[in-house]
Amino acid sequence: MKTLNSQKSEELWNEIKNIEFLVSRLGGCVQNPDFVNEEIAQENYEMFYNDYRKVTTRLSKLKEDIFLLHEEIIGD
């Protein structure tokens, strides 16, 4: 009986944990509203948007990688 590739599974698990960290950082842009003022609002938004883009890009790749991992078993 075939099972998932252990090495690939571990790599994907680590990627999920890394994405989880990035997602948790997204809330930082609104966590302390008194901190964000006219001087840093643009920088604060840009940090959010850059992390958001990283998350969506990495999630898209993760979806494909997890499909391929399972396809090794399903495809036979």
N, C-alpha and C positions, 0 to 999 in steps of 0.2 A: 504494500500500500504506500502510495506517495504522500509526502507531507510537504509543507512549505519549506523553502530553502532557509535554513537557520541564519546564515550570515546576512542574507538580504532582509530577512524579517527583523533582525536586530538593527540593521541600518535604517530601515523604515520606522521602527519604533523610536529610534533616536531622533529622526527627522520630525516625527509627530510631537515629541517632547519639545524640540526646538521651536516648532510652530506654536505650540501651546504657550511658550514663554513670550513669543512675539505678540500673540493675541492678548495676553494679560497686560502687556505694555500699552496696548491701544487705549485702555481706560485712563491712562495717565494724563491724557490731554484734557480731561474734564474732571479729574479727581479733586483738584484743589482750585476751584474757580477764582478765589481771591489772589492766587499766584499769577494768573494770566492777565496781563494788562496790555495796553496799547503798544508798549515797547517790545513785547515778546510774543504777541498773538500770532504773527506770521510764522515765526520760528516754531512755535508750538504746533501750529497746524501742519507745517511741512514735516515735522518729525512724525506726527500721526499718519499723514498721507504716505510717507516713505515706508513706514512699517506696514501700513495697510496693503500697499502694493507688493511688498515682500511676501506677506501672508497669502494673498490671493494667487500670486505666481507660484509659490511653493506648494500651496494646496492643489493647484491644477496639476503640477508635476507629480505630487504624491498620489493623486487619484490614478494617474496613468501607471505609475510604478507599482501600486498595489494591484491594479488589474493585471499587469504583466506577471506579477508574482503568482497570482492565483491561476492565471491562464496556463502556466506551466503544468498545473495539475488538471485543470478542467479540459484543456485542449486535447488531451490524449484520448 
